Amino acid sequence: MWISKIELTNFKSYEHQVFTFPEACDGKNIVLIGGMNGYGKTSILEALYLCLYGKDAINHLARAGLKTEDLKGYPTFLERAFNGEAFRKGSDMMMLRVVINKTKTVAFDISRKWYFRSNGTWTAEEETVVRELDRDVPGTPKLDGRNNFHLSDMLDDFFVPAHIAPFFFFDGEEVKKLADQGRVEQVKQGLEGLLGVVLLRMLSDRLRTFAGQKRNGVVTVDENKLNKLLDTLLEDQASLNTSREKIFIATEKESELRIERESLLNRITTIGGGGGDIATVKDLVEEREQFRNKIKECRKKLEELLTGRLPFHLASKDILNKFKNQIEGEIRYYKWEADKGSLEPRKIEFKTAFNNERTPEINPNLTEAQVEAIHQRIDSAWASLFYPPPEDCATVIIHSYLHELLRHKILEFMDSISLGRQEIHSLLREEKQLSKHIDELARRIYKIEGIDRDGTLATLKDELKEIQDRLDHLQEQMRIDDRAGIALEAKVSSQKAEYEREKKKLDDSSPARTIIEKSERVRKVIDQLIPALFPLKVKELGAAMTKFYKQLAHKDQVAKIEILDNGQSRILGKSNKEITFDRSAGENQIFATALLAGLAQVSGVNAPMVVDTPLGRLDSTHRLNILNFWTDDKQRQVILLSQDEEIHYDFFQQIKGSVIKTYLLEYQDVGDGIGRTTAKEGCYFEGKRQ
């Protein structure tokens, strides 16, 4: 079993990157990915967790040694992980993909997508698709959580269950953290992960929360309080009904005032007071002036017709055609003359070239009279190219006072002089209609001036203002009453919900108590079961740790590591007596590494290992031992994510025979605090350390 592909799209500093890993073979089982700090090594480990375990990955990332203390949960983790370039370009999707080969021909392709809004926040949309690959041919896609398919169940069956993933995929910082704890705490923590105690504790916590919630629901209900709630609810419901009736009456009154206002407006309009907007004399005078301007424009158009196009319609068609043909002929003539003039310099160039030509030789030389005769023939031949002028040119220039552009404008005008009777009639009708409007406005002005003098219009306006004021006051009061009614309706709704809750508590208290008691019994069983599980695995874990500790430590006096039922550990020498080592950083880290390796073996899962910062703070001897440890199991794929101070050039040369593939991470700053990581296949840190 091995990880054959990890694909990252818009994740952290990776815009798009595909890592492909071969199966361990021919004694080579190490994949080495090098990168400086901050170049994206840890992102590969995070991507593996996130793709496989989704939102459950947050808890396991912390157990695997990755820094999540500053995160506020799954959505925040995703939003911080969304690639900055993708956000800047308006992309809305982040994707991670992991392909795990079960055999050479059978694999599982797992992809998980997240979608984001334009402001970079997660939409809460997540899609996980799993396809089984048979000889690279994908099967029917399965969606996580649909049709009784769950990715977590599949990973439990054939890969790495989530609760033991930190034994296989971890940051070297996790080893440091373990090493800094007491050894009892190290062993207990490891055994709890191995035995699934993490899941049992989660279940216990959920049962405790469930019981607490249920217990809150079965608190003894005061029936007197329930009756008071009902009385208050009925009283407020009556007030709400009164408020609704008041609003209904006000709505009717508003309708009456609107009708009365409309009637006044009609009266004012009927007597000439405006078209419903109570026009004043000033308004009407301004409107009349606008119509007068329009009638001026109309008459100007008529004058343009009479002085511009109409005279041409008084001439015969034959005369107009002759005039147009003459203009066109003159245009062609001047074009011919311009073409001839533009070629005149070419004739001079030709004669000069002819005079200077010396081959073929003419013998005897030509006399001056003969040369002059040749020049005359050249001039005649050149002139014959342009004479006579084309037949469609004007033979006589009549309109020599016109320049070329003006002749073209004349032709454009001749094409536009068509004039229909309808056009003239339309302008005349428009002028007549405008005159009527002006006369009508004049009559209205005179009428309003008469009304204004006897006070009729002023009285109507006062009445209209009084009705409008009443209407405005009523509408404002309706808005106040409506807001009060909405608040009262919300209060009644809340009271009704509270009453129903209290009443339901009274009805449901008896069966809820039974459920609480059952959950408490299950929780107590879990609490008793957890310490009883340790003895099941301590001997097996001790044997596995002994094996790995001997491989890792450079001291050979250790014969056995013994794990007691309470989590205590003893390192025994060859005489079966406990050995006490100085607890140096290196020794403690070797112990913690042996613990993780032992836990991975005891778990029975033959899965790949992915380790970030694998060598941490070890000295050179311990580093070499750990490197030999990674290369010892030739069948297990090991992906190491290292910076240049860990597996540097010298160490790389020592394990090169076990390395099946390498990548080197390169980083580029693309502005706005955004970086881009790309992986260069087949490369690693070059050059020896100084």
C-alpha positions in Angstrom: 0.0 0.0 0.0 1.4 3.4 -0.9 0.3 7.0 -1.7 0.8 7.4 -5.4 -0.4 11.0 -5.9 -1.1 14.2 -3.9 -2.6 17.1 -5.9 -3.1 20.6 -4.4 -5.2 23.2 -6.1 -5.4 26.7 -4.6 -4.2 25.5 -1.3 -1.9 27.6 0.9 1.0 28.8 -1.3 0.2 26.1 -4.0 -1.8 27.4 -7.0 -1.6 24.0 -8.6 0.9 21.2 -7.9 0.8 17.4 -8.5 3.2 15.1 -6.6 3.5 11.5 -7.9 5.1 8.8 -5.8 6.1 5.3 -7.0 5.8 2.1 -5.1 8.7 1.1 -2.9 10.8 -1.4 -4.8 14.3 -2.6 -5.4 15.3 -1.6 -1.8 14.1 2.0 -2.4 11.3 3.2 -0.2 12.1 6.9 0.6 10.5 9.9 -1.1 12.4 13.0 -0.1 10.8 16.5 -0.5 13.2 19.3 0.4 12.3 22.9 1.1 13.4 25.9 3.2 11.2 26.9 6.2 8.0 28.6 5.0 8.2 27.1 1.5 5.2 24.7 1.9 6.5 21.4 3.3 4.0 21.4 6.2 1.2 22.3 3.8 1.7 18.8 2.1 1.1 17.1 5.5 -1.9 19.3 6.2 -3.4 18.6 2.8 -3.1 14.9 3.4 -5.1 15.2 6.6 -7.6 17.6 5.2 -8.3 15.6 2.1 -8.7 12.3 4.0 -10.5 13.4 7.2 -12.2 16.7 6.4 -13.4 18.6 9.4 -12.3 15.8 11.7 -8.7 16.7 10.6 -8.5 19.7 12.8 -8.3 17.7 16.0 -5.8 15.2 14.5 -3.6 18.0 13.1 -3.0 19.2 16.6 -2.2 15.6 17.7 0.2 15.3 14.8 2.2 18.3 16.0 0.9 20.9 13.6 0.2 24.3 14.9 -3.5 24.9 15.2 -3.7 26.8 18.4 -4.3 30.1 16.7 -7.2 28.7 14.6 -10.8 29.2 15.5 -12.2 26.0 13.9 -12.7 24.4 10.5 -14.1 27.4 8.5 -11.2 29.6 9.7 -8.6 27.0 8.8 -10.1 26.7 5.3 -10.3 30.5 4.7 -6.7 30.9 5.7 -5.7 28.0 3.5 -7.4 29.4 0.4 -4.6 30.4 -2.0 -4.0 34.2 -2.2 -3.5 34.3 -5.9 -6.7 32.3 -6.5 -8.6 34.8 -4.3 -7.0 37.8 -6.2 -8.0 36.2 -9.6 -11.6 35.7 -8.4 -11.5 31.9 -8.2 -14.0 30.3 -5.9 -12.7 26.7 -5.4 -10.0 24.9 -3.5 -9.3 21.2 -4.1 -7.2 18.5 -2.6 -6.7 15.0 -4.1 -5.0 11.9 -2.8 -4.6 8.6 -4.7 -3.8 5.6 -2.5 -2.8 2.3 -4.2 -3.9 -0.8 -2.5 -2.1 -3.0 -5.1 -0.4 -2.3 -8.4 -3.8 -2.4 -10.2 -6.3 -1.3 -7.6 -6.3 2.2 -6.1 -8.7 4.7 -4.5 -8.9 8.3 -5.8 -10.1 10.7 -3.1 -10.8 14.3 -3.9 -12.3 17.0 -1.7 -13.5 20.5 -2.9 -14.4 23.6 -1.0 -16.2 26.6 -2.5 -15.7 30.3 -1.4 -17.5 33.6 -1.8 -16.0 36.6 -3.6 -14.8 38.0 -0.2 -12.9 34.8 0.5 -15.2 33.4 3.1 -16.2 29.7 2.9 -19.7 29.0 1.6 -20.0 25.9 3.8 -20.2 23.9 0.5 -17.9 20.9 0.5 -17.8 17.9 -1.9 -15.9 14.7 -1.4 -15.8 12.2 -4.2 -14.2 8.7 -4.1 -13.5 6.6 -7.1 -12.0 3.1 -7.2 -9.4 2.8 -9.9 -9.0 -0.6 -11.6 -5.9 -0.5 -13.8 -6.3 3.3 -13.9 -9.9 3.0 -15.1 -12.1 5.0 -12.7 -15.3 3.4 -11.4 -18.6 5.0 -10.4 -18.0 8.0 -8.2 -19.2 7.8 -4.7 -20.1 10.9 -2.6 -19.2 11.0 1.0 -22.3 10.8 3.2 -24.6 9.8 0.3 -26.3 6.4 -0.3 -24.8 4.9 2.9 -21.2 5.5 1.8 -18.9 7.1 4.3 -15.2 7.8 3.5 -14.3 7.4 7.2 -15.6 3.8 7.1 -13.6 3.0 4.0 -10.4 4.5 5.5 -10.9 2.4 8.7 -11.2 -0.8 6.5 -8.3 -0.5 4.2 -6.0 2.5 5.1 -5.5 4.5 8.3 -8.3 5.3 10.8 -8.4 8.9 11.8 -7.6 8.2 15.5 -4.2 6.5 14.7 -3.3 8.7 11.8 -0.8 10.8 14.0 1.3 7.6 14.4 1.9 7.6 10.6 1.6 11.2 9.5 3.2 13.7 11.9 5.5 16.6 12.3 8.9 16.0 13.9 7.8 18.7 16.3 5.3 16.1 17.7 8.2 13.9 18.7 9.8 16.9 20.4 6.6 17.6 22.2 6.3 14.0 23.4 10.0 14.0 24.4 9.5 17.1 26.6 6.7 15.3 28.6 7.2 12.7 31.3 7.5 9.2 29.9 4.4 8.1 31.7 2.4 10.8 29.9 4.0 9.9 26.6 3.0 6.2 26.9 -0.5 7.0 28.1 -1.1 9.4 25.3 0.2 6.8 22.8 -1.9 4.0 24.2 -5.0 6.1 24.2 -4.6 6.8 20.5 -3.8 3.2 19.7 -6.8 1.8 21.6 -9.2 4.4 20.3 -9.6 6.0 23.6 -9.8 9.3 21.8 -13.1 8.1 20.3 -14.3 6.8 23.6 -13.6 10.1 25.3 -15.4 12.0 22.6 -18.4 9.7 23.1 -18.2 10.2 26.8 -18.2 14.0 26.4 -21.1 13.9 24.0 -23.1 11.7 26.4 -22.3 14.2 29.2 -23.5 17.1 27.0 -26.6 15.2 25.9 -27.5 14.4 29.5 -26.9 18.0 30.6 -29.2 19.2 27.8 -31.8 16.7 28.6 -31.5 17.4 32.4 -32.2 21.0 31.7 -35.3 19.9 29.9 -36.7 17.9 32.8 -36.4 20.5 35.5 -39.6 20.4 37.6 -42.1 22.7 35.9 -44.1 25.1 38.2 -47.7 24.8 37.2 -48.6 28.1 38.8 -45.9 29.8 36.7 -47.3 28.0 33.6 -50.8 29.4 34.4 -49.4 32.9 34.7 -47.6 32.5 31.4 -51.0 31.5 29.8 -52.8 34.6 31.4 -50.1 36.9 30.1 -50.2 35.3 26.7 -54.0 35.8 26.5 -53.8 39.4 27.6 -51.1 40.3 25.1 -53.0 38.4 22.4 -56.1 40.6 23.1 -53.9 43.7 22.9 -52.6 42.5 19.6 -56.1 42.0 18.2 -57.0 45.6 19.3 -53.9 46.9 17.6 -54.7 45.1 14.4 -58.3 46.5 14.5 -57.0 50.0 15.0 -54.7 49.7 12.0 -57.6 48.4 9.9 -59.8 51.5 10.8 -56.9 53.8 10.0 -56.4 52.2 6.6 -60.1 52.8 5.8 -59.7 56.5 6.9 -56.6 56.9 4.8 -58.6 55.6 1.8 -61.3 58.2 2.4 -58.8 61.1 2.7 -57.1 60.0 -0.6 -60.5 60.1 -2.4 -61.2 63.5 -1.0 -57.8 64.8 -2.0 -58.3 63.4 -5.5 -61.7 65.2 -5.8 -60.2 68.6 -4.9 -57.4 68.1 -7.5 -60.1 67.4 -10.1 -62.0 70.6 -9.2 -58.8 72.7 -9.4 -58.0 71.1 -12.8 -61.6 71.7 -14.1 -61.5 75.4 -13.4 -58.1 75.7 -15.0 -55.8 75.4 -12.1 -53.5 72.9 -13.6 -53.2 69.3 -14.8 -53.5 67.9 -11.4 -50.3 69.5 -10.1 -52.0 72.8 -9.2 -50.0 74.8 -11.8 -49.4 78.5 -11.1 -49.5 81.3 -13.6 -45.7 81.3 -13.5 -45.6 77.6 -14.4 -48.0 78.1 -17.3 -46.1 81.1 -18.7 -42.9 79.0 -18.6 -44.7 76.1 -20.4 -46.0 78.6 -23.0 -42.5 79.9 -23.6 -41.3 76.3 -24.2 -44.0 75.8 -26.8 -43.1 79.1 -28.5 -39.4 77.9 -28.7 -40.6 74.7 -30.3 -42.7 76.5 -32.9 -39.7 78.6 -33.8 -37.7 75.4 -34.4 -40.5 74.1 -36.6 -40.6 77.2 -38.7 -36.8 77.2 -39.0 -37.0 73.7 -40.5 -39.7 74.9 -43.0 -37.5 77.8 -44.0 -34.6 75.4 -44.6 -36.8 73.3 -46.9 -38.0 76.3 -48.8 -34.6 77.9 -49.3 -32.6 74.7 -49.5 -34.1 71.6 -51.1 -37.4 73.0 -52.6 -35.8 75.2 -55.3 -34.1 72.2 -56.8 -37.5 70.6 -57.2 -38.6 73.5 -59.4 -35.8 72.8 -61.9 -36.4 70.1 -64.5 -34.9 66.7 -64.0 -32.9 67.0 -67.2 -31.1 70.2 -66.0 -30.4 68.6 -62.6 -28.9 65.5 -64.3 -26.7 67.6 -66.6 -25.5 69.6 -63.6 -24.7 66.4 -61.7 -22.9 64.8 -64.7 -20.8 68.0 -65.2 -19.7 67.9 -61.6 -18.8 64.2 -61.8 -16.9 64.8 -65.1 -14.9 67.6 -63.5 -14.0 65.4 -60.5 -12.7 62.7 -62.9 -10.8 65.3 -65.0 -9.0 66.7 -62.0 -8.2 63.2 -60.8 -6.8 62.3 -64.2 -4.7 65.5 -64.2 -3.5 64.8 -60.6 -2.4 61.3 -61.6 -0.5 62.6 -64.6 1.2 65.3 -62.5 2.2 62.7 -59.9 4.0 60.6 -62.5 5.8 63.5 -64.2 8.9 63.0 -61.9 9.1 59.4 -63.0 9.5 60.6 -66.7 12.5 62.7 -65.8 14.0 59.8 -63.8 13.5 57.5 -66.9 15.2 60.0 -69.3 18.2 60.5 -67.0 18.6 56.7 -66.6 18.3 56.3 -70.4 21.0 58.9 -71.0 23.4 57.3 -68.5 23.0 53.8 -69.8 26.1 52.5 -71.7 25.1 49.0 -72.7 24.6 47.8 -75.3 27.1 49.9 -77.1 25.9 52.0 -80.1 28.4 52.1 -82.9 28.8 54.5 -84.5 27.8 57.0 -81.8 24.5 58.9 -82.3 24.7 62.4 -83.5 23.1 65.2 -81.4 20.2 65.4 -83.9 19.6 61.7 -83.5 19.7 62.0 -79.7 17.2 64.9 -79.8 14.9 62.9 -82.1 14.9 60.0 -79.6 14.1 62.4 -76.7 11.2 63.8 -78.7 9.9 60.3 -79.3 10.2 59.5 -75.6 8.2 62.6 -74.8 5.5 61.7 -77.4 5.3 58.1 -76.1 5.0 59.4 -72.5 2.3 61.9 -73.5 0.4 59.1 -75.3 -0.1 57.4 -71.9 -2.3 60.3 -70.8 -3.8 61.7 -74.0 -6.5 62.0 -74.9 -8.1 62.1 -71.4 -10.6 59.4 -70.5 -13.9 59.7 -72.3 -15.9 60.2 -69.0 -13.9 63.3 -68.1 -15.4 66.8 -68.6 -14.3 68.3 -71.9 -14.9 71.8 -70.6 -14.4 73.0 -67.0 -17.4 75.2 -66.2 -17.2 75.3 -62.4 -13.5 76.1 -62.0 -14.4 78.2 -58.8 -15.1 75.0 -56.9 -12.3 73.1 -55.1 -12.3 69.2 -55.0 -13.9 68.8 -51.6 -16.7 71.1 -52.4 -17.5 69.2 -55.6 -17.9 66.0 -53.5 -20.2 67.8 -51.0 -22.4 69.0 -53.9 -22.8 65.4 -55.0 -23.8 64.4 -51.5 -26.3 67.2 -51.4 -27.8 66.3 -54.7 -28.3 62.7 -53.4 -30.2 64.2 -50.4 -32.5 66.7 -52.0 -35.5 64.4 -52.3 -38.5 66.0 -50.7 -41.8 64.4 -50.1 -45.1 66.1 -49.6 -45.6 64.2 -46.3 -42.5 65.8 -44.8 -43.8 69.3 -45.5 -47.4 68.4 -44.3 -45.9 66.9 -41.1 -44.1 70.2 -40.2 -47.2 72.2 -41.0 -49.3 70.0 -38.7 -46.7 70.3 -36.0 -46.7 74.1 -36.3 -50.6 74.1 -36.1 -50.6 71.8 -33.0 -48.1 74.0 -31.2 -50.1 77.1 -32.0 -53.2 75.4 -30.4 -51.2 74.6 -27.3 -50.0 78.2 -27.0 -53.5 79.5 -27.4 -54.8 77.0 -24.8 -52.2 78.0 -22.3 -53.0 81.7 -22.9 -56.7 81.0 -22.0 -55.7 79.1 -18.9 -53.4 81.9 -17.8 -56.2 84.4 -18.2 -58.7 82.1 -16.4 -56.3 81.5 -13.4 -55.5 85.1 -13.1 -59.3 85.7 -12.9 -59.7 82.9 -10.2 -56.7 84.2 -8.2 -58.4 87.7 -8.1 -61.6 86.4 -6.5 -59.8 83.9 -4.1 -61.4 80.7 -5.5 -58.1 79.0 -6.3 -56.6 80.1 -3.0 -59.5 78.6 -1.0 -59.2 75.3 -2.9 -55.5 75.2 -2.2 -56.0 75.7 1.5 -58.5 72.9 1.6 -56.2 70.6 -0.2 -53.3 71.5 2.1 -55.5 70.8 5.2 -56.5 67.3 3.8 -52.8 66.6 2.9 -51.7 67.5 6.4 -54.4 65.2 7.9 -53.3 62.4 5.6 -49.6 62.8 6.5 -50.4 62.8 10.2 -52.6 59.7 9.8 -49.9 57.9 7.8 -47.2 58.7 10.4 -49.5 57.4 13.2 -50.2 54.3 11.1 -46.4 53.7 10.9 -46.0 54.1 14.7 -49.0 51.7 15.3 -47.6 49.2 12.8 -44.2 49.1 14.5 -45.9 48.7 17.9 -48.0 45.9 16.4 -44.9 44.1 15.0 -43.2 44.3 18.4 -46.3 43.1 20.2 -46.7 40.3 17.6 -43.0 39.2 18.3 -43.7 39.3 22.0 -46.8 37.2 21.7 -44.9 34.7 19.5 -42.1 34.5 22.0 -44.6 34.0 24.9 -46.4 31.3 22.9 -43.2 29.5 22.3 -42.2 29.7 25.9 -45.6 28.5 27.0 -45.4 25.6 24.6 -41.9 24.7 25.8 -42.9 24.7 29.4 -46.0 22.7 28.7 -44.0 20.2 26.6 -41.5 19.9 29.5 -44.3 18.9 31.7 -45.5 16.4 29.2 -42.1 14.9 28.3 -40.3 15.0 31.7 -40.9 11.4 32.5 -39.5 9.6 29.4 -36.6 12.1 29.3 -35.4 11.0 32.8 -35.2 7.5 31.6 -33.0 8.5 28.6 -30.7 10.5 30.9 -30.2 7.6 33.3 -29.3 5.3 30.3 -26.7 7.8 29.0 -25.2 8.1 32.5 -24.8 4.4 32.8 -23.1 4.1 29.4 -20.7 7.0 30.3 -19.7 5.3 33.6 -19.0 2.1 31.7 -16.7 4.1 29.3 -14.9 5.7 32.2 -14.3 2.3 33.8 -13.3 0.7 30.4 -10.5 3.2 29.5 -8.0 2.2 32.2 -8.9 -1.4 31.8 -7.9 -1.3 28.1 -4.2 -0.5 28.8 -3.1 -4.0 29.8 -4.4 -5.4 26.5 -1.5 -3.7 24.6 1.3 -2.9 27.0 3.3 -6.1 26.5 3.0 -5.9 22.7 3.9 -2.2 22.8 7.0 -2.9 25.0 8.3 -5.5 22.6 7.9 -3.3 19.6 9.5 -0.3 21.4 12.5 -2.5 22.4 13.0 -3.4 18.8 12.9 0.1 17.5 14.8 1.7 20.4 17.8 -0.7 19.7 17.8 0.5 16.1 17.7 4.1 17.0 20.0 4.4 20.0 23.7 4.5 19.6 24.2 2.9 23.1 23.9 -0.9 23.0 23.4 -1.7 26.7 19.6 -1.7 26.4 18.1 -5.1 26.5 14.4 -4.4 26.9 11.8 -1.7 27.4 9.0 -2.8 29.7 5.6 -1.0 29.8 3.5 -1.4 33.0 -0.3 -1.4 33.1 -0.4 2.2 34.6 1.7 3.5 31.7 5.0 3.6 33.5 8.0 2.4 31.5 11.4 0.9 32.5 14.5 0.6 30.3 16.2 -2.7 31.3 19.9 -3.7 30.7 21.3 -7.1 29.9 21.2 -8.0 33.6 17.5 -7.2 33.7 18.2 -4.2 35.9 16.7 -0.8 35.2 19.1 1.6 33.5 18.9 5.3 34.2 20.0 7.6 31.4 20.6 11.3 31.6 17.5 12.7 30.0 19.2 14.6 27.2 17.1 16.0 24.4 18.4 13.4 22.0 17.7 10.4 24.3 14.2 11.6 25.0 13.5 12.1 21.3 14.8 8.6 20.6 12.5 7.2 23.2 9.5 9.2 21.8 10.4 8.1 18.2 10.6 4.5 19.3 7.2 4.9 21.0 5.6 6.2 17.8 7.2 3.5 15.7 6.0 0.8 18.2 2.5 2.2 18.2 2.4 2.2 14.4 3.5 -1.5 14.4 1.1 -2.6 17.1 -1.8 -0.9 15.3 -1.5 -3.6 12.6 -1.8 -1.1 9.9 0.8 -1.4 7.1 0.5 2.2 5.9 3.0 4.7 4.5 4.6 7.2 6.8 4.7 11.0 6.1 7.0 12.9 8.4 7.7 16.7 8.4 10.9 17.9 10.1 12.0 14.3 10.7 15.3 15.0 12.4 14.6 18.0 14.5 17.2 18.7 17.1 19.1 15.4 17.0 22.9 15.1 17.0 24.6 13.7 13.9 24.8 10.1 15.4 21.1 9.9 16.3 20.2 11.5 13.0 22.0 8.8 11.1 20.3 6.1 13.2 16.9 7.6 12.5 17.6 7.8 8.8 18.7 4.1 8.9 15.4 3.4 10.7 13.3 5.1 8.0 15.2 3.0 5.3 15.1 -0.3 7.2 11.6 -1.4 6.2 12.0 -1.6 2.4 8.3 -2.4 1.8 7.0 0.7 3.7 6.8 4.0 1.8 8.3 6.8 3.8 7.8 10.4 2.6 10.2 12.8 4.4 9.6 16.6 4.3 13.0 18.1 5.2 14.8 21.5 5.3 18.4 21.9 4.3 19.7 21.7 7.9 18.2 18.2 8.5 18.7 15.9 5.6 21.5 18.0 4.1 23.7 17.1 1.2 26.0 14.7 3.2 23.0 12.8 4.8 21.3 12.6 1.4 24.4 11.0 -0.1 24.4 8.3 2.7 20.7 7.3 2.1 20.6 8.0 -1.7 20.5 4.3 -2.4 17.1 4.1 -0.6 15.6 7.2 -2.2 13.2 6.4 -5.0 12.1 10.0 -5.8 12.9 13.6 -4.8 11.3 17.0 -5.1 12.7 20.4 -4.3 10.2 23.1 -3.3 10.8 26.6 -4.8 9.1 29.7 -3.6 8.4 33.0 -5.3 6.9 36.2 -3.8 4.1 37.4 -6.2 3.2 40.6 -4.3 0.7 41.7 -1.7 2.3 39.3 0.8 1.4 36.3 -1.4 3.8 33.5 -2.2 3.8 30.8 -4.8 5.3 27.3 -4.3 6.3 25.0 -7.1 7.9 21.6 -6.9 10.9 20.6 -9.1 10.9 16.9 -9.7 14.1 14.9 -9.5 16.0 17.7 -7.6 17.2 18.1 -4.0 19.5 20.5 -2.1 22.8 20.7 -3.9 26.4 21.2 -2.6 28.1 20.3 0.6 27.7 22.3 3.8 30.6 24.6 4.6 
